[in-house]
Amino acid sequence: MRTRLILASLTLLYLSGRQRTSDLSVSVGPECAIAILGSSVQRFDSGAGTEFRGLTRFRIKARTSRTGRGEILLRFQTSDILGPSTFSFATRPGSVGAPATGLAKDPATLTTVAAIGQNRHTDRAGEVGSVEWNYMTEGAAPSAVPPAPQMFVTCH
């Protein structure tokens, strides 16, 4: 009995002296989501056309890879009644992207209004950003509902 106890103790001592290591790696892919929190719009009429000035607030959740990037995209849902139009923008996307400004000739086409850099991420709740925009028509717009902004995000 005593011999078995000594042998078991020696075996445990031997096994406890061995170090075993394991590597665990987890691959987390890019992920993005955006939601419009609200928009405010003002209308200004002049002889040259109609201008809608708006501010759209959004919440963005983003995670890009070490070599990936992303884009925040904007377009307007409009009716043909507004005629030929353009829009300018100034975007503040939060910490995931750099502020950006620009001019787009076709408001119904997706336009990149901010770039998301490599290895950028928000926390789970996301961050609030905003885009100020001026939507300009070439002629006087009928007293219709102003253009509605739509936002999208891509990540890779």
One Martini backbone bead per residue (centre of mass of N, CA, C, O) as a GRO file, in nm:
protein
  156
    1MET     BB    1   0.060   0.063  -0.022
    2ARG     BB    2   0.303   0.252   0.009
    3THR     BB    3   0.408   0.213  -0.283
    4ARG     BB    4   0.162   0.330  -0.429
    5LEU     BB    5   0.173   0.614  -0.304
    6ILE     BB    6   0.454   0.688  -0.408
    7LEU     BB    7   0.397   0.642  -0.709
    8ALA     BB    8   0.163   0.848  -0.730
    9SER     BB    9   0.327   1.094  -0.635
   10LEU     BB   10   0.543   1.081  -0.861
   11THR     BB   11   0.348   1.113  -1.096
   12LEU     BB   12   0.231   1.387  -1.013
   13LEU     BB   13   0.500   1.536  -1.004
   14TYR     BB   14   0.570   1.493  -1.301
   15LEU     BB   15   0.309   1.622  -1.428
   16SER     BB   16   0.338   1.904  -1.285
   17GLY     BB   17   0.618   1.977  -1.434
   18ARG     BB   18   0.459   1.990  -1.679
   19GLN     BB   19   0.408   2.199  -1.953
   20ARG     BB   20   0.109   2.320  -2.091
   21THR     BB   21   0.025   2.453  -2.408
   22SER     BB   22  -0.209   2.683  -2.559
   23ASP     BB   23  -0.365   2.798  -2.849
   24LEU     BB   24  -0.581   3.084  -2.906
   25SER     BB   25  -0.790   3.176  -3.179
   26VAL     BB   26  -0.971   3.469  -3.297
   27SER     BB   27  -1.195   3.554  -3.554
   28VAL     BB   28  -1.280   3.891  -3.647
   29GLY     BB   29  -1.493   4.050  -3.835
   30PRO     BB   30  -1.642   4.268  -4.011
   31GLU     BB   31  -1.865   4.544  -3.896
   32CYS     BB   32  -2.186   4.710  -3.982
   33ALA     BB   33  -2.393   4.998  -3.877
   34ILE     BB   34  -2.690   5.206  -3.951
   35ALA     BB   35  -2.882   5.489  -3.804
   36ILE     BB   36  -3.137   5.704  -3.810
   37LEU     BB   37  -3.238   5.949  -3.569
   38GLY     BB   38  -3.259   6.227  -3.743
   39SER     BB   39  -3.428   6.515  -3.906
   40SER     BB   40  -3.367   6.843  -4.037
   41VAL     BB   41  -3.563   7.094  -4.229
   42GLN     BB   42  -3.507   7.360  -4.465
   43ARG     BB   43  -3.660   7.618  -4.665
   44PHE     BB   44  -3.538   7.785  -4.977
   45ASP     BB   45  -3.637   8.050  -5.186
   46SER     BB   46  -3.557   8.133  -5.528
   47GLY     BB   47  -3.504   8.222  -5.854
   48ALA     BB   48  -3.300   7.966  -5.902
   49GLY     BB   49  -3.446   7.803  -5.657
   50THR     BB   50  -3.421   7.530  -5.427
   51GLU     BB   51  -3.340   7.497  -5.076
   52PHE     BB   52  -3.227   7.231  -4.869
   53ARG     BB   53  -3.165   7.222  -4.519
   54GLY     BB   54  -2.975   6.973  -4.336
   55LEU     BB   55  -2.989   6.745  -4.046
   56THR     BB   56  -2.825   6.431  -3.981
   57ARG     BB   57  -2.859   6.180  -3.747
   58PHE     BB   58  -2.634   5.910  -3.636
   59ARG     BB   59  -2.573   5.559  -3.586
   60ILE     BB   60  -2.257   5.389  -3.545
   61LYS     BB   61  -2.131   5.064  -3.630
   62ALA     BB   62  -1.779   4.959  -3.616
   63ARG     BB   63  -1.556   4.711  -3.794
   64THR     BB   64  -1.233   4.688  -3.899
   65SER     BB   65  -0.972   4.576  -4.041
   66ARG     BB   66  -0.635   4.605  -4.075
   67THR     BB   67  -0.694   4.628  -4.414
   68GLY     BB   68  -0.951   4.775  -4.401
   69ARG     BB   69  -1.264   4.936  -4.493
   70GLY     BB   70  -1.497   5.219  -4.518
   71GLU     BB   71  -1.842   5.351  -4.572
   72ILE     BB   72  -2.040   5.638  -4.593
   73LEU     BB   73  -2.373   5.661  -4.721
   74LEU     BB   74  -2.565   5.880  -4.950
   75ARG     BB   75  -2.917   5.942  -5.018
   76PHE     BB   76  -3.211   6.035  -5.205
   77GLN     BB   77  -3.555   6.044  -5.171
   78THR     BB   78  -3.724   6.122  -5.467
   79SER     BB   79  -3.888   6.320  -5.692
   80ASP     BB   80  -3.934   6.435  -6.016
   81ILE     BB   81  -4.052   6.718  -5.935
   82LEU     BB   82  -3.762   6.853  -5.859
   83GLY     BB   83  -3.559   6.780  -6.053
   84PRO     BB   84  -3.269   6.899  -6.097
   85SER     BB   85  -2.993   6.805  -5.876
   86THR     BB   86  -2.802   6.883  -5.578
   87PHE     BB   87  -2.533   6.811  -5.327
   88SER     BB   88  -2.411   6.896  -5.013
   89PHE     BB   89  -2.147   6.821  -4.759
   90ALA     BB   90  -2.102   6.758  -4.391
   91THR     BB   91  -1.907   6.529  -4.201
   92ARG     BB   92  -1.948   6.364  -3.866
   93PRO     BB   93  -1.844   6.027  -3.775
   94GLY     BB   94  -1.651   6.025  -3.559
   95SER     BB   95  -1.386   5.807  -3.470
   96VAL     BB   96  -1.402   5.621  -3.747
   97GLY     BB   97  -1.370   5.903  -3.897
   98ALA     BB   98  -1.339   6.159  -4.119
   99PRO     BB   99  -1.403   6.449  -4.200
  100ALA     BB  100  -1.634   6.568  -4.465
  101THR     BB  101  -1.656   6.703  -4.803
  102GLY     BB  102  -1.905   6.786  -5.071
  103LEU     BB  103  -2.022   6.706  -5.415
  104ALA     BB  104  -2.333   6.616  -5.579
  105LYS     BB  105  -2.514   6.549  -5.888
  106ASP     BB  106  -2.678   6.280  -5.766
  107PRO     BB  107  -2.897   6.220  -5.510
  108ALA     BB  108  -2.988   5.910  -5.597
  109THR     BB  109  -2.694   5.845  -5.552
  110LEU     BB  110  -2.447   5.696  -5.409
  111THR     BB  111  -2.252   5.869  -5.155
  112THR     BB  112  -1.954   5.943  -5.024
  113VAL     BB  113  -1.924   6.101  -4.683
  114ALA     BB  114  -1.727   5.873  -4.552
  115ALA     BB  115  -1.438   5.735  -4.409
  116ILE     BB  116  -1.311   5.421  -4.298
  117GLY     BB  117  -1.062   5.297  -4.142
  118GLN     BB  118  -0.825   5.109  -4.028
  119ASN     BB  119  -0.886   4.953  -3.743
  120ARG     BB  120  -1.186   5.034  -3.669
  121HIS     BB  121  -1.389   5.113  -3.366
  122THR     BB  122  -1.664   5.050  -3.176
  123ASP     BB  123  -1.879   5.008  -2.961
  124ARG     BB  124  -2.176   4.851  -2.915
  125ALA     BB  125  -2.344   5.127  -2.919
  126GLY     BB  126  -2.182   5.331  -3.057
  127GLU     BB  127  -2.205   5.631  -3.260
  128VAL     BB  128  -2.246   5.973  -3.304
  129GLY     BB  129  -2.346   6.143  -3.598
  130SER     BB  130  -2.315   6.382  -3.883
  131VAL     BB  131  -2.506   6.553  -4.155
  132GLU     BB  132  -2.472   6.820  -4.361
  133TRP     BB  133  -2.718   6.953  -4.599
  134ASN     BB  134  -2.757   7.062  -4.953
  135TYR     BB  135  -3.046   7.086  -5.147
  136MET     BB  136  -3.054   7.157  -5.504
  137THR     BB  137  -3.253   7.323  -5.728
  138GLU     BB  138  -3.305   7.470  -6.044
  139GLY     BB  139  -3.594   7.506  -5.959
  140ALA     BB  140  -3.888   7.548  -5.848
  141ALA     BB  141  -4.037   7.397  -5.590
  142PRO     BB  142  -4.278   7.241  -5.483
  143SER     BB  143  -4.496   7.205  -5.215
  144ALA     BB  144  -4.323   6.958  -5.090
  145VAL     BB  145  -4.168   6.713  -4.982
  146PRO     BB  146  -3.879   6.667  -4.876
  147PRO     BB  147  -3.602   6.518  -4.896
  148ALA     BB  148  -3.491   6.184  -4.817
  149PRO     BB  149  -3.262   6.044  -4.628
  150GLN     BB  150  -3.013   5.784  -4.690
  151MET     BB  151  -2.828   5.528  -4.511
  152PHE     BB  152  -2.501   5.370  -4.540
  153VAL     BB  153  -2.274   5.080  -4.484
  154THR     BB  154  -1.929   4.977  -4.517
  155CYS     BB  155  -1.722   4.673  -4.464
  156HIS     BB  156  -1.355   4.523  -4.466
   0.00000   0.00000   0.00000
